[in-house]
Amino acid sequence: MRLQVKVAIVTGAGRGIGEATALRLTEEGAAVTCVDLEHADRTAVAIAMAGGRSLALVADVSTEAGNRRLIDETVSAFGGLDVFHANAAVQFLGLLEETPEEEWDRMHATNLRGVYLGIKQALPALRARGGGSIVITASVLGLVGDPDLAAYGAQKGGLLALCRGIATAHGPENIRCNTICPGDVETEMNIEFFDHQPDPEAARKAITDRYPLRRFASPRDVANVVVFLASDEASYLSGIDIPVDGGLLARVY
């Protein structure tokens, strides 16, 4: 129970990495606000059935009002905030020149501006508890390129720089900030990527074979890293990016 008495918020908690992380945080004793535009209640029900404490909240993280609401309701329900996991994201598949301006803006609103707005609103609540942990879901595509996800990768790369700024500005307040950089994860977003390929089955095999561990991550694999970063075991880690990629970036060819 590494997170006993701690309170966490997970955005994008309705599915995938966010859903798995919300469940893992409660397994370790945290009370969790599950935030999403849909299915947050499904995650909260699963937590309740497992004996955990949670709050389901429908909020638009691309807006300041939505982020203010999720902080206020969490503090009201659980008495404070110790962990903020900025995880919500959307993507558009296509070469950069095929990416409409409105798709760039849609992604930016959630993937980068939404994280800025969420952290901005979370900082006072974290400060009031004497510090805490911010964990941002970035991507290996913030570190390397993919021709079909150039816009997505650009915004994930921006999160790495944002993390550095937060870590250095708020370290003196005992507020830590780190990013996780997952590779391929078995989520609906990952299925969408492969469905976009001319031969989805062949593409999946070719990419899986690039991984030294010869498999994609499960959402729980990623959630385990978030739990570690949220816990006091990571109390001296801040301003770093952790690839959760099964060794993918370790190879040259």
Buried (B, 14 or more C-beta within 10 A) or exposed (E): EBBEEBBBBBBBBBBBBBBBBBBBBBBBBBBBBBBBBEBBBBBBEBBEEEEBBBBBBBBBBBBBEBBBBBBEBBBEBBEBBBBBBBBBBBBBBBEEEEBEEEBBEBBBBBBBBBBBBBBBBBBEBBBEBEBBBBBBBBBBBBBBEEEBBBBBBBBBBBBBEBBBEBBEEBBEEBBBBBBBBBBBBBBEBBEEBBEEBEEEEEBBEEBBEBBEEEEBBBBBBBBBBBBBBBBEEBEEBBBBBBBBBBEBEEEEE
